[in-house]
Amino acid sequence: MESAIDFAEWIVDDPAQRQKGLENIKRAMDKLQQIGGKRLAAPPAGARDATTLNLRQAAVRYRALLELGDSMGIVPELEFWGRQNR
């Protein structure tokens, strides 16, 4: 398997919820790494209101996701499908 997708809430404003999301995506990256995967699609799950999303904060959060992926040999791919309503 070359790639997968995970819907962890890594971009949300709430720090505790975001930390939980990062822990979840770390587990997904670990599983993907174990089967030889290299990329993980990471849609901004939990970002329910694009009008209040601070894009600078979103970039900082994506950077943290990239750093996590780098440490595990996985490339997180930011993926948008349109409006996020999860």
C-alpha positions in Angstrom: 0.0 0.0 0.0 1.6 3.3 -1.1 -0.8 5.7 0.7 -3.8 6.0 2.9 -6.1 8.6 4.4 -6.9 9.5 8.0 -9.5 11.9 9.4 -7.8 12.9 12.6 -8.7 16.4 13.9 -5.2 17.9 13.6 -6.2 21.4 12.6 -8.9 22.3 15.2 -8.6 25.3 17.5 -9.1 23.4 20.8 -5.6 22.4 22.0 -6.7 19.2 23.8 -8.7 18.1 20.8 -5.9 18.9 18.4 -3.4 17.0 20.6 -5.7 14.0 20.5 -5.9 14.3 16.7 -2.1 14.4 16.4 -1.9 11.3 18.6 -4.5 9.5 16.4 -2.7 10.5 13.2 0.6 9.3 14.7 -0.9 5.9 15.2 -2.2 5.9 11.6 1.3 6.9 10.3 2.8 4.1 12.4 0.5 1.5 10.9 1.0 2.8 7.4 4.8 2.7 7.9 4.6 -0.9 9.0 3.0 -1.9 5.7 5.4 0.1 3.6 3.2 3.2 3.0 4.8 6.6 2.3 2.0 9.1 2.1 -1.0 9.9 4.3 -3.8 12.2 3.0 -4.8 14.5 5.9 -8.0 16.4 5.2 -8.7 19.2 7.7 -11.2 17.2 9.6 -12.9 19.2 12.4 -12.5 22.5 10.6 -16.2 23.1 10.5 -16.3 26.9 9.9 -14.0 28.1 7.2 -15.0 31.7 8.0 -13.3 31.5 11.4 -10.3 29.4 10.3 -7.1 31.3 10.9 -4.9 30.4 7.9 -1.7 31.3 9.6 -2.6 29.0 12.5 -3.6 26.3 10.0 -0.2 26.6 8.4 1.6 26.3 11.8 -0.5 23.2 12.5 0.2 21.7 9.1 3.9 22.3 9.8 3.6 20.3 13.0 2.0 17.5 11.0 4.8 17.6 8.4 7.4 17.4 11.2 5.7 14.4 12.7 5.5 12.8 9.3 9.2 13.5 8.7 10.1 11.8 11.9 8.2 8.7 10.8 9.1 8.6 7.1 5.5 9.5 6.1 4.5 12.6 4.0 1.2 14.1 5.2 -0.7 15.4 2.2 -3.0 18.3 2.9 -6.2 17.3 1.1 -9.3 19.4 0.6 -12.6 18.1 -0.8 -14.5 21.3 -0.5 -16.5 22.4 2.5 -15.6 20.5 5.7 -18.7 19.6 7.7 -17.5 16.8 10.0 
